[in-house]
Amino acid sequence: MSFEYGRPSKRGREIWGGLVPWGRWYMPGADKATILSTDHAVVFAGQLTMPAGEHTLYMLPDPNAPKFVVNKLVGQFHTSYSPGQDLGRVDYSMKKLPAVVEQLSYSAEGKPGGGGVLKLAWDDREYSVDFIVRK
């Protein structure tokens, strides 16, 4: 699993509910849309199966029920979104961080017993979604 994305900075701005408004789609990244590439199918939150290949990541920010969104289109600019091309949406988990993350960061971490968790950290929050890899 690999990520290709621009890393916007906080630079003293209010991010969640400010620069990134609640209730409107958002492509977490900068410039070209964020691409997630995999060699195998991945199942997010036990519900959303993403085939191997390249997909674009979006989110629906919400203070209580944020969504992780996988879209089939790739190569578009980060201000473009075609919801009709969504592969699917699942809930993101959110936790407040003890320290501010200046630059947006994606990571994928393995979990004991298999699978892993995809994380998006920026400002005072970390959004995460569990996944398993189908081989």
C-alpha positions as CSV (number, residue, x, y, z in Angstrom):
1,M,0.0,0.0,0.0
2,S,1.4,3.4,-1.0
3,F,0.2,7.0,-1.0
4,E,1.0,9.7,-3.4
5,Y,-0.1,13.1,-2.1
6,G,0.8,16.7,-1.5
7,R,1.2,17.7,2.2
8,P,-0.5,21.0,3.1
9,S,0.6,22.8,6.2
10,K,-1.5,24.1,9.1
11,R,0.4,27.5,9.2
12,G,-1.6,28.7,12.2
13,R,-4.9,28.2,10.5
14,E,-8.0,26.5,11.9
15,I,-8.2,23.3,9.9
16,W,-11.3,21.2,10.9
17,G,-14.4,23.2,10.7
18,G,-12.4,26.2,9.2
19,L,-10.2,25.6,6.2
20,V,-11.9,22.2,5.9
21,P,-15.6,22.9,6.4
22,W,-18.0,20.4,8.0
23,G,-20.5,18.6,5.7
24,R,-18.7,19.2,2.4
25,W,-16.4,16.7,0.6
26,Y,-12.7,17.2,1.0
27,M,-9.7,15.7,-0.7
28,P,-7.0,15.5,2.0
29,G,-3.9,16.6,0.3
30,A,-2.7,19.4,-2.0
31,D,-2.5,19.9,-5.8
32,K,-3.0,16.6,-7.6
33,A,-5.6,14.4,-5.9
34,T,-4.3,11.9,-3.3
35,I,-3.8,8.4,-4.8
36,L,-3.8,5.1,-2.8
37,S,-2.1,2.3,-4.7
38,T,-2.3,-1.4,-3.8
39,D,-1.1,-4.7,-5.3
40,H,-4.0,-6.6,-3.7
41,A,-7.7,-5.9,-3.0
42,V,-8.2,-4.2,0.4
43,V,-11.3,-4.3,2.5
44,F,-11.9,-1.2,4.7
45,A,-14.0,-1.4,7.8
46,G,-15.2,-4.9,6.8
47,Q,-17.5,-3.3,4.2
48,L,-15.8,-1.5,1.4
49,T,-13.7,-3.7,-1.0
50,M,-11.2,-1.7,-3.1
51,P,-9.7,-3.7,-5.9
52,A,-6.0,-3.7,-6.5
53,G,-4.7,-0.7,-8.4
54,E,-4.9,3.1,-8.0
55,H,-7.8,5.0,-6.4
56,T,-8.3,8.5,-5.1
57,L,-9.1,9.2,-1.4
58,Y,-11.6,11.8,-0.2
59,M,-13.4,12.3,3.0
60,L,-16.7,13.8,4.2
61,P,-15.6,15.8,7.3
62,D,-18.2,15.9,10.1
63,P,-17.6,16.6,13.8
64,N,-19.5,13.5,14.8
65,A,-19.6,11.1,11.8
66,P,-16.7,11.6,9.4
67,K,-16.6,9.3,6.3
68,F,-13.6,7.8,4.4
69,V,-14.3,7.8,0.7
70,V,-12.7,5.8,-2.1
71,N,-13.2,7.1,-5.6
72,K,-12.4,5.3,-8.9
73,L,-11.1,8.3,-10.8
74,V,-7.4,9.1,-10.7
75,G,-5.2,12.0,-12.0
76,Q,-7.6,14.8,-11.3
77,F,-6.8,18.1,-9.4
78,H,-7.6,18.1,-5.7
79,T,-10.5,20.5,-6.2
80,S,-12.4,18.1,-8.5
81,Y,-14.8,15.4,-7.2
82,S,-17.2,13.1,-9.0
83,P,-19.3,11.5,-6.3
84,G,-20.9,9.2,-9.0
85,Q,-17.4,7.6,-9.3
86,D,-17.2,6.7,-5.6
87,L,-16.4,3.1,-5.0
88,G,-17.8,3.5,-1.5
89,R,-17.8,5.2,1.9
90,V,-17.3,3.9,5.4
91,D,-17.0,5.6,8.8
92,Y,-13.7,7.1,9.9
93,S,-12.8,6.9,13.6
94,M,-11.4,10.2,15.0
95,K,-9.3,10.9,18.0
96,K,-7.8,14.2,19.3
97,L,-4.0,14.2,19.3
98,P,-1.9,15.4,22.2
99,A,0.3,17.5,19.8
100,V,-0.5,19.4,16.6
101,V,0.6,17.8,13.4
102,E,1.8,20.7,11.1
103,Q,1.7,18.8,7.8
104,L,-1.1,16.4,6.7
105,S,0.2,12.9,6.8
106,Y,-1.1,9.5,5.7
107,S,0.2,6.2,7.0
108,A,-0.7,2.5,7.0
109,E,0.2,0.5,10.1
110,G,0.0,-3.3,10.5
111,K,-2.0,-4.8,13.4
112,P,-1.1,-7.9,15.4
113,G,-3.0,-10.8,14.0
114,G,-3.2,-9.3,10.5
115,G,-4.7,-6.4,8.7
116,G,-3.9,-2.9,9.6
117,V,-5.2,0.7,10.0
118,L,-5.0,3.5,7.5
119,K,-4.4,6.9,9.3
120,L,-4.8,10.5,8.3
121,A,-3.3,13.0,10.8
122,W,-3.4,16.7,10.6
123,D,-3.7,19.6,13.1
124,D,-5.2,18.2,16.3
125,R,-6.9,15.1,14.9
126,E,-6.2,11.6,13.6
127,Y,-8.7,9.9,11.4
128,S,-8.4,6.1,11.0
129,V,-10.1,3.2,9.3
130,D,-9.2,-0.5,9.7
131,F,-8.4,-2.7,6.7
132,I,-7.5,-6.2,5.7
133,V,-5.6,-7.2,2.5
134,R,-7.0,-9.9,0.3
135,K,-4.4,-12.1,-1.3
